[in-house]
Amino acid sequence: MADLIPFSTALRERSSGAHSGSEHAGFMADLIQGRGTRDDYIDLTAQHWFIYDALEEAADRMRHDPVASVFITDALTRLPAIEADLEFLLGPDWRDRIEPLPATEEYIARIRTVGATWPGGFVAHHYTRYLGDLSGGQFIGRLMQRQFGFETNGISFYLFGDIADPKAFKEVYREQLDAAPWNAAEQERVIDEVLRAYEYNTAVFADLSRAKAAA
């Protein structure tokens, strides 16, 4: 009977604990619950820039792969929005004022490795980031908007102007996961990589907490 479960469902069920654990990591929990500061939000946005720079560079390399290319669309591209947010939050010299944390360095190294060599691994990171952005990310964006008095400047990252119906988009994405030509062993590898992506994400939150405490 287990074979009847669609891959996208198995993926969602197997990763739900890791997803929840990552969301409730101390730094992120503080930000969501109103205990974080504007500077905390800026620090998170800066780490996002490094992560999405690596991910979207990998997407450019994977555009011609028959499996990975199905998932790649410019409607998801986040880097210009993050750059606009950082310019608003830090000023025109924002590039000189941010640097990746050690956990972020490890995260982007992994994205670059799979993004150059393994379509299924690239899709695992693509799925973890973008479907998260279209789900809980929307809630986080509205919270940040209220907490820090933003309009759209500062939260552009969370605004998907080219996706009219995020729910429908996510349904199509899951259908594409189910249609991917992966055997059972490859599906397991992809699930394992999704779990690994959540571990990297949680490690970034832990590094943000440590950097905040040190400051």
Phi and psi restraints in degrees (value plus and minus 20) as a CYANA .aco file:
   2 ALA   PHI     -79.5   -39.5
   2 ALA   PSI     -49.5    -9.5
   3 ASP   PHI     -86.3   -46.3
   3 ASP   PSI     -37.7     2.3
   4 LEU   PHI    -100.9   -60.9
   4 LEU   PSI     -33.3     6.7
   5 ILE   PHI     -93.4   -53.4
   5 ILE   PSI     105.1   145.1
   6 PRO   PHI     -78.8   -38.8
   6 PRO   PSI     128.2   168.2
   7 PHE   PHI     -77.0   -37.0
   7 PHE   PSI     -62.6   -22.6
   8 SER   PHI     -81.5   -41.5
   8 SER   PSI     -55.1   -15.1
   9 THR   PHI     -89.3   -49.3
   9 THR   PSI     -65.9   -25.9
  10 ALA   PHI     -79.5   -39.5
  10 ALA   PSI     -61.2   -21.2
  11 LEU   PHI     -82.7   -42.7
  11 LEU   PSI     -66.9   -26.9
  12 ARG   PHI     -83.6   -43.6
  12 ARG   PSI     -64.1   -24.1
  13 GLU   PHI     -87.0   -47.0
  13 GLU   PSI     -62.3   -22.3
  14 ARG   PHI     -90.7   -50.7
  14 ARG   PSI     -45.5    -5.5
  15 SER   PHI    -122.2   -82.2
  15 SER   PSI     -21.7    18.3
  16 SER   PHI     -83.0   -43.0
  16 SER   PSI     -58.5   -18.5
  17 GLY   PHI     -84.9   -44.9
  17 GLY   PSI     -63.2   -23.2
  18 ALA   PHI     -85.6   -45.6
  18 ALA   PSI     -58.8   -18.8
  19 HIS   PHI     -82.2   -42.2
  19 HIS   PSI     -68.5   -28.5
  20 SER   PHI     -83.3   -43.3
  20 SER   PSI     -62.6   -22.6
  21 GLY   PHI     -81.5   -41.5
  21 GLY   PSI     -58.4   -18.4
  22 SER   PHI     -87.7   -47.7
  22 SER   PSI     -64.3   -24.3
  23 GLU   PHI     -81.6   -41.6
  23 GLU   PSI     -52.6   -12.6
  24 HIS   PHI    -117.1   -77.1
  24 HIS   PSI      -8.5    31.5
  25 ALA   PHI     -80.2   -40.2
  25 ALA   PSI     126.8   166.8
  26 GLY   PHI     -66.7   -26.7
  26 GLY   PSI     -71.0   -31.0
  27 PHE   PHI     -80.6   -40.6
  27 PHE   PSI     -67.0   -27.0
  28 MET   PHI     -89.8   -49.8
  28 MET   PSI     -58.5   -18.5
  29 ALA   PHI     -81.0   -41.0
  29 ALA   PSI     -62.1   -22.1
  30 ASP   PHI     -81.9   -41.9
  30 ASP   PSI     -62.2   -22.2
  31 LEU   PHI     -84.9   -44.9
  31 LEU   PSI     -64.6   -24.6
  32 ILE   PHI     -87.6   -47.6
  32 ILE   PSI     -56.2   -16.2
  33 GLN   PHI    -110.3   -70.3
  33 GLN   PSI     -10.5    29.5
  34 GLY   PHI      66.4   106.4
  34 GLY   PSI     -11.9    28.1
  35 ARG   PHI    -114.5   -74.5
  35 ARG   PSI     -26.8    13.2
  36 GLY   PHI    -106.3   -66.3
  36 GLY   PSI     145.0   185.0
  37 THR   PHI    -129.0   -89.0
  37 THR   PSI     151.1   191.1
  38 ARG   PHI     -80.4   -40.4
  38 ARG   PSI     -58.3   -18.3
  39 ASP   PHI     -83.8   -43.8
  39 ASP   PSI     -56.6   -16.6
  40 ASP   PHI     -80.8   -40.8
  40 ASP   PSI     -64.1   -24.1
  41 TYR   PHI     -83.1   -43.1
  41 TYR   PSI     -60.5   -20.5
  42 ILE   PHI     -83.1   -43.1
  42 ILE   PSI     -62.3   -22.3
  43 ASP   PHI     -82.0   -42.0
  43 ASP   PSI     -60.5   -20.5
  44 LEU   PHI     -84.0   -44.0
  44 LEU   PSI     -64.9   -24.9
  45 THR   PHI     -80.7   -40.7
  45 THR   PSI     -58.8   -18.8
  46 ALA   PHI     -82.8   -42.8
  46 ALA   PSI     -62.4   -22.4
  47 GLN   PHI     -86.6   -46.6
  47 GLN   PSI     -55.4   -15.4
  48 HIS   PHI     -78.0   -38.0
  48 HIS   PSI     -58.5   -18.5
  49 TRP   PHI     -78.9   -38.9
  49 TRP   PSI     -65.7   -25.7
  50 PHE   PHI     -85.3   -45.3
  50 PHE   PSI     -59.8   -19.8
  51 ILE   PHI     -86.0   -46.0
  51 ILE   PSI     -67.4   -27.4
  52 TYR   PHI     -95.8   -55.8
  52 TYR   PSI     -45.9    -5.9
  53 ASP   PHI     -80.7   -40.7
  53 ASP   PSI     -64.8   -24.8
  54 ALA   PHI     -88.2   -48.2
  54 ALA   PSI     -62.7   -22.7
  55 LEU   PHI     -87.0   -47.0
  55 LEU   PSI     -62.0   -22.0
  56 GLU   PHI     -99.5   -59.5
  56 GLU   PSI     -43.5    -3.5
  57 GLU   PHI     -87.1   -47.1
  57 GLU   PSI     -61.2   -21.2
  58 ALA   PHI     -84.2   -44.2
  58 ALA   PSI     -58.8   -18.8
  59 ALA   PHI     -81.0   -41.0
  59 ALA   PSI     -60.0   -20.0
  60 ASP   PHI     -80.8   -40.8
  60 ASP   PSI     -57.9   -17.9
  61 ARG   PHI     -92.4   -52.4
  61 ARG   PSI     -51.0   -11.0
  62 MET   PHI    -110.0   -70.0
  62 MET   PSI     -20.5    19.5
  63 ARG   PHI     -80.0   -40.0
  63 ARG   PSI     -43.4    -3.4
  64 HIS   PHI    -123.1   -83.1
  64 HIS   PSI     -17.9    22.1
  65 ASP   PHI     -97.3   -57.3
  65 ASP   PSI     111.8   151.8
  66 PRO   PHI     -82.4   -42.4
  66 PRO   PSI     -47.1    -7.1
  67 VAL   PHI    -111.7   -71.7
  67 VAL   PSI     -73.9   -33.9
  68 ALA   PHI     -85.9   -45.9
  68 ALA   PSI     -54.2   -14.2
  69 SER   PHI     -81.4   -41.4
  69 SER   PSI     -46.5    -6.5
  70 VAL   PHI     -78.9   -38.9
  70 VAL   PSI     -51.8   -11.8
  71 PHE   PHI    -110.6   -70.6
  71 PHE   PSI     -31.3     8.7
  72 ILE   PHI    -111.6   -71.6
  72 ILE   PSI     104.9   144.9
  73 THR   PHI    -165.4  -125.4
  73 THR   PSI     122.3   162.3
  74 ASP   PHI     -84.2   -44.2
  74 ASP   PSI     -38.9     1.1
  75 ALA   PHI     -83.0   -43.0
  75 ALA   PSI     -42.3    -2.3
  76 LEU   PHI    -111.6   -71.6
  76 LEU   PSI     -35.7     4.3
  77 THR   PHI     -72.6   -32.6
  77 THR   PSI     107.8   147.8
  78 ARG   PHI    -131.4   -91.4
  78 ARG   PSI     -39.2     0.8
  79 LEU   PHI     -78.9   -38.9
  79 LEU   PSI     -66.8   -26.8
  80 PRO   PHI     -80.1   -40.1
  80 PRO   PSI     -55.8   -15.8
  81 ALA   PHI     -87.3   -47.3
  81 ALA   PSI     -62.3   -22.3
  82 ILE   PHI     -83.5   -43.5
  82 ILE   PSI     -60.1   -20.1
  83 GLU   PHI     -85.1   -45.1
  83 GLU   PSI     -58.2   -18.2
  84 ALA   PHI     -85.0   -45.0
  84 ALA   PSI     -60.9   -20.9
  85 ASP   PHI     -82.1   -42.1
  85 ASP   PSI     -65.3   -25.3
  86 LEU   PHI     -86.5   -46.5
  86 LEU   PSI     -55.1   -15.1
  87 GLU   PHI     -85.3   -45.3
  87 GLU   PSI     -60.4   -20.4
  88 PHE   PHI     -86.3   -46.3
  88 PHE   PSI     -61.5   -21.5
  89 LEU   PHI    -101.0   -61.0
  89 LEU   PSI     -53.7   -13.7
  90 LEU   PHI    -137.6   -97.6
  90 LEU   PSI     -40.0     0.0
  91 GLY   PHI      84.4   124.4
  91 GLY   PSI     155.6   195.6
  92 PRO   PHI     -84.7   -44.7
  92 PRO   PSI     -38.9     1.1
  93 ASP   PHI    -114.7   -74.7
  93 ASP   PSI       4.1    44.1
  94 TRP   PHI     -76.8   -36.8
  94 TRP   PSI     -53.5   -13.5
  95 ARG   PHI     -81.8   -41.8
  95 ARG   PSI     -52.0   -12.0
  96 ASP   PHI    -100.7   -60.7
  96 ASP   PSI     -28.6    11.4
  97 ARG   PHI    -129.6   -89.6
  97 ARG   PSI     -16.1    23.9
  98 ILE   PHI    -144.4  -104.4
  98 ILE   PSI     131.2   171.2
  99 GLU   PHI    -170.1  -130.1
  99 GLU   PSI     130.9   170.9
 100 PRO   PHI     -94.1   -54.1
 100 PRO   PSI     120.9   160.9
 101 LEU   PHI     -95.2   -55.2
 101 LEU   PSI     141.4   181.4
 102 PRO   PHI     -74.1   -34.1
 102 PRO   PSI     -62.2   -22.2
 103 ALA   PHI     -85.7   -45.7
 103 ALA   PSI     -55.0   -15.0
 104 THR   PHI     -87.2   -47.2
 104 THR   PSI     -58.9   -18.9
 105 GLU   PHI     -78.9   -38.9
 105 GLU   PSI     -63.9   -23.9
 106 GLU   PHI     -86.0   -46.0
 106 GLU   PSI     -61.1   -21.1
 107 TYR   PHI     -80.6   -40.6
 107 TYR   PSI     -70.7   -30.7
 108 ILE   PHI     -90.2   -50.2
 108 ILE   PSI     -49.6    -9.6
 109 ALA   PHI     -82.8   -42.8
 109 ALA   PSI     -60.6   -20.6
 110 ARG   PHI     -86.9   -46.9
 110 ARG   PSI     -62.6   -22.6
 111 ILE   PHI     -80.1   -40.1
 111 ILE   PSI     -62.5   -22.5
 112 ARG   PHI     -87.2   -47.2
 112 ARG   PSI     -56.8   -16.8
 113 THR   PHI     -84.6   -44.6
 113 THR   PSI     -73.6   -33.6
 114 VAL   PHI     -91.4   -51.4
 114 VAL   PSI     -50.7   -10.7
 115 GLY   PHI     -88.4   -48.4
 115 GLY   PSI     -37.0     3.0
 116 ALA   PHI    -120.8   -80.8
 116 ALA   PSI     -37.0     3.0
 117 THR   PHI    -151.6  -111.6
 117 THR   PSI     -37.0     3.0
 118 TRP   PHI    -165.3  -125.3
 118 TRP   PSI      81.5   121.5
 119 PRO   PHI     -75.4   -35.4
 119 PRO   PSI     -63.6   -23.6
 120 GLY   PHI     -82.1   -42.1
 120 GLY   PSI     -58.6   -18.6
 121 GLY   PHI     -87.7   -47.7
 121 GLY   PSI     -59.1   -19.1
 122 PHE   PHI     -80.8   -40.8
 122 PHE   PSI     -65.8   -25.8
 123 VAL   PHI     -81.1   -41.1
 123 VAL   PSI     -56.8   -16.8
 124 ALA   PHI     -78.9   -38.9
 124 ALA   PSI     -64.2   -24.2
 125 HIS   PHI     -93.3   -53.3
 125 HIS   PSI     -58.0   -18.0
 126 HIS   PHI     -79.0   -39.0
 126 HIS   PSI     -68.3   -28.3
 127 TYR   PHI     -80.5   -40.5
 127 TYR   PSI     -68.0   -28.0
 128 THR   PHI     -80.8   -40.8
 128 THR   PSI     -63.3   -23.3
 129 ARG   PHI     -95.9   -55.9
 129 ARG   PSI     -78.9   -38.9
 130 TYR   PHI     -93.3   -53.3
 130 TYR   PSI     -58.3   -18.3
 131 LEU   PHI     -89.4   -49.4
 131 LEU   PSI     -49.6    -9.6
 132 GLY   PHI     -85.9   -45.9
 132 GLY   PSI     -60.9   -20.9
 133 ASP   PHI     -82.7   -42.7
 133 ASP   PSI     -56.2   -16.2
 134 LEU   PHI    -102.4   -62.4
 134 LEU   PSI     -28.8    11.2
 135 SER   PHI    -128.4   -88.4
 135 SER   PSI    -120.3   -80.3
 136 GLY   PHI     -80.4   -40.4
 136 GLY   PSI     -46.6    -6.6
 137 GLY   PHI     -79.3   -39.3
 137 GLY   PSI     -52.4   -12.4
 138 GLN   PHI     -85.8   -45.8
 138 GLN   PSI     -60.8   -20.8
 139 PHE   PHI     -84.9   -44.9
 139 PHE   PSI     -63.9   -23.9
 140 ILE   PHI     -82.8   -42.8
 140 ILE   PSI     -62.4   -22.4
 141 GLY   PHI     -78.6   -38.6
 141 GLY   PSI     -63.9   -23.9
 142 ARG   PHI     -86.4   -46.4
 142 ARG   PSI     -57.9   -17.9
 143 LEU   PHI     -82.4   -42.4
 143 LEU   PSI     -66.4   -26.4
 144 MET   PHI     -83.0   -43.0
 144 MET   PSI     -57.2   -17.2
 145 GLN   PHI     -79.0   -39.0
 145 GLN   PSI     -66.5   -26.5
 146 ARG   PHI     -91.0   -51.0
 146 ARG   PSI     -63.6   -23.6
 147 GLN   PHI     -85.9   -45.9
 147 GLN   PSI     -58.7   -18.7
 148 PHE   PHI    -131.4   -91.4
 148 PHE   PSI     -13.0    27.0
 149 GLY   PHI      49.7    89.7
 149 GLY   PSI       6.2    46.2
 150 PHE   PHI     -95.5   -55.5
 150 PHE   PSI     134.1   174.1
 151 GLU   PHI    -118.2   -78.2
 151 GLU   PSI    -116.3   -76.3
 152 THR   PHI    -130.3   -90.3
 152 THR   PSI     -50.5   -10.5
 153 ASN   PHI     -80.6   -40.6
 153 ASN   PSI     109.3   149.3
 154 GLY   PHI      82.6   122.6
 154 GLY   PSI     -44.9    -4.9
 155 ILE   PHI    -145.0  -105.0
 155 ILE   PSI       3.7    43.7
 156 SER   PHI     -76.8   -36.8
 156 SER   PSI     -52.9   -12.9
 157 PHE   PHI     -72.8   -32.8
 157 PHE   PSI     -55.3   -15.3
 158 TYR   PHI    -109.7   -69.7
 158 TYR   PSI     -21.0    19.0
 159 LEU   PHI    -123.6   -83.6
 159 LEU   PSI      94.9   134.9
 160 PHE   PHI    -124.2   -84.2
 160 PHE   PSI      63.2   103.2
 161 GLY   PHI     -85.8   -45.8
 161 GLY   PSI     -42.2    -2.2
 162 ASP   PHI    -115.5   -75.5
 162 ASP   PSI     -16.0    24.0
 163 ILE   PHI    -138.9   -98.9
 163 ILE   PSI      81.0   121.0
 164 ALA   PHI     -89.3   -49.3
 164 ALA   PSI     -54.8   -14.8
 165 ASP   PHI    -152.2  -112.2
 165 ASP   PSI      70.9   110.9
 166 PRO   PHI     -76.8   -36.8
 166 PRO   PSI     -56.8   -16.8
 167 LYS   PHI     -82.7   -42.7
 167 LYS   PSI     -66.0   -26.0
 168 ALA   PHI     -85.6   -45.6
 168 ALA   PSI     -58.8   -18.8
 169 PHE   PHI     -80.6   -40.6
 169 PHE   PSI     -64.9   -24.9
 170 LYS   PHI     -85.6   -45.6
 170 LYS   PSI     -54.8   -14.8
 171 GLU   PHI     -84.6   -44.6
 171 GLU   PSI     -63.4   -23.4
 172 VAL   PHI     -84.2   -44.2
 172 VAL   PSI     -61.0   -21.0
 173 TYR   PHI     -80.0   -40.0
 173 TYR   PSI     -62.7   -22.7
 174 ARG   PHI     -87.4   -47.4
 174 ARG   PSI     -54.9   -14.9
 175 GLU   PHI     -83.2   -43.2
 175 GLU   PSI     -57.9   -17.9
 176 GLN   PHI     -86.9   -46.9
 176 GLN   PSI     -57.3   -17.3
 177 LEU   PHI     -81.6   -41.6
 177 LEU   PSI     -63.2   -23.2
 178 ASP   PHI     -85.5   -45.5
 178 ASP   PSI     -49.0    -9.0
 179 ALA   PHI    -108.7   -68.7
 179 ALA   PSI     -29.7    10.3
 180 ALA   PHI     -80.4   -40.4
 180 ALA   PSI     118.6   158.6
 181 PRO   PHI    -101.8   -61.8
 181 PRO   PSI      34.9    74.9
 182 TRP   PHI    -123.2   -83.2
 182 TRP   PSI     114.6   154.6
 183 ASN   PHI     -97.9   -57.9
 183 ASN   PSI     158.7   198.7
 184 ALA   PHI     -80.3   -40.3
 184 ALA   PSI     -59.0   -19.0
 185 ALA   PHI     -85.5   -45.5
 185 ALA   PSI     -61.3   -21.3
 186 GLU   PHI     -89.4   -49.4
 186 GLU   PSI     -57.7   -17.7
 187 GLN   PHI     -79.2   -39.2
 187 GLN   PSI     -60.7   -20.7
 188 GLU   PHI     -83.1   -43.1
 188 GLU   PSI     -61.3   -21.3
 189 ARG   PHI     -82.3   -42.3
 189 ARG   PSI     -61.1   -21.1
 190 VAL   PHI     -85.4   -45.4
 190 VAL   PSI     -64.2   -24.2
 191 ILE   PHI     -80.4   -40.4
 191 ILE   PSI     -63.6   -23.6
 192 ASP   PHI     -80.5   -40.5
 192 ASP   PSI     -56.6   -16.6
 193 GLU   PHI     -91.5   -51.5
 193 GLU   PSI     -54.9   -14.9
 194 VAL   PHI     -81.7   -41.7
 194 VAL   PSI     -65.5   -25.5
 195 LEU   PHI     -80.4   -40.4
 195 LEU   PSI     -58.7   -18.7
 196 ARG   PHI     -85.1   -45.1
 196 ARG   PSI     -59.6   -19.6
 197 ALA   PHI     -81.3   -41.3
 197 ALA   PSI     -61.1   -21.1
 198 TYR   PHI     -85.0   -45.0
 198 TYR   PSI     -55.9   -15.9
 199 GLU   PHI     -83.4   -43.4
 199 GLU   PSI     -62.2   -22.2
 200 TYR   PHI     -82.0   -42.0
 200 TYR   PSI     -63.5   -23.5
 201 ASN   PHI     -81.2   -41.2
 201 ASN   PSI     -65.0   -25.0
 202 THR   PHI     -83.7   -43.7
 202 THR   PSI     -58.0   -18.0
 203 ALA   PHI     -84.5   -44.5
 203 ALA   PSI     -55.1   -15.1
 204 VAL   PHI     -83.3   -43.3
 204 VAL   PSI     -64.1   -24.1
 205 PHE   PHI     -80.3   -40.3
 205 PHE   PSI     -61.0   -21.0
 206 ALA   PHI     -84.1   -44.1
 206 ALA   PSI     -59.7   -19.7
 207 ASP   PHI     -86.2   -46.2
 207 ASP   PSI     -58.2   -18.2
 208 LEU   PHI     -81.8   -41.8
 208 LEU   PSI     -61.3   -21.3
 209 SER   PHI     -82.0   -42.0
 209 SER   PSI     -64.2   -24.2
 210 ARG   PHI     -85.1   -45.1
 210 ARG   PSI     -62.1   -22.1
 211 ALA   PHI     -84.6   -44.6
 211 ALA   PSI     -57.4   -17.4
 212 LYS   PHI     -85.9   -45.9
 212 LYS   PSI     -63.4   -23.4
 213 ALA   PHI     -84.5   -44.5
 213 ALA   PSI     -59.2   -19.2
 214 ALA   PHI     -88.0   -48.0
 214 ALA   PSI     -51.6   -11.6
